[in-house]
Amino acid sequence: MGRHALPAAAEDRQPARAHTHPVADTVPLTPGAQQLRPRGRRAASSPAADRSAVDEHSAPTRAPRTQPRPVPVASAGAAVLTRTATLRVERATDPRHVRRSVNAKRAAILLAPALAVTSSLTLALPANADTLPADTRSGTTTAQAAQTFTVAHDVQVPVVSTDGMTTTTTVVSYPTLDLRFGVTTAKAQSALSAALSAGGDRATIVQTALQYMGDPYVEGGANHDGIDCSGLTMVAYQAVGIELAHYVPTQDAVATTIPESEALPGDLVVYDDEDHVGLYLGQGLVLQAPHPGEVVDIVPMYSAAHHFARVLPAGS
């Protein structure tokens, strides 16, 4: 409505004069004609104005950088910088990059003590956390860390007895035998057969201890709900009428130390520090209640310093 003049009479139509000054006043035309706005545009019905005379509004010119990035110039005899080197030079002189680097160094200095404390923290597991998996006893052999667990089922042990004239062989079946550290079923059968075939108090001691095979270790225990090392030897000797204290040093004190060459099934095998005790089965095997998290088992002779102790009277 206000951007174009009304059409003039046919005889009075003249091309609109373009103005180059953006704020110049309008120029009056012939009488009866309306004034035109100085936009360089044509009237609604007037001839088109020369586009070259129309004011051009160009985009504002971008202000130059206050600190132009230095461009390395290769001089005569100097090596030409690669693109990576050029970027490094630009970052070194860029105030924003310098400021970010300083902030990163400050943050690293502040966080270093906290990271050092965090990295020194460890997760401590209970000493008995590495126990047998739930399905170990249903299998035959399970390797775990440095230990090998073997559960032998329905082991047939031949027991040979003689009265001087007649020899009788009886097969004793054991539901399970817990064997550790490479003890094979055949070796356990051989040792048990020899120990039980010897008869007398030694066979009774071994036979009684075998009844606790697979029962869990419980500190201070002396029954099938839980039993410890000195509790096992105590109940085994009770079967032949010998009362032992439920304490390793006391059991060792009432026994007589003997050399390994004289050891027989049923003798005690005691750690030299008197921290553990087991029953000798013969053929280099020991029947024991090991430690928390384990069960009564048969193992090879102890690698720790140990000695043999005899409780039974001489000749038994």
QUICOR-V646735 format. One line per field, one symbol per residue. ss: DSSP state (h for helix, s for strand, l for the rest). A space follows every 10 residues. Layout:
# QUICOR-V646735
ss: ???
This chain:
# QUICOR-V646735
ss: lllllllllh hhllllllll llllllllll llllllllll llllllllll hhhlllllll llllllllll llllllllll llhhhhhhhh hhhlhhhhhh hhhhhhhhhh hhhhhhhhhh llllllllll lllllhhhll ssssllssss ssssssssss ssllllssss ssssssssss llllhhhhhh hhhhhhhllh hhhhhhhhhh lllllsslll lssllsslhh hhhhhhhhll lllllllhhh hhhhlssslh hhlllllsss slllllssss ssllsssssl llllssssss lllllsssss llllll
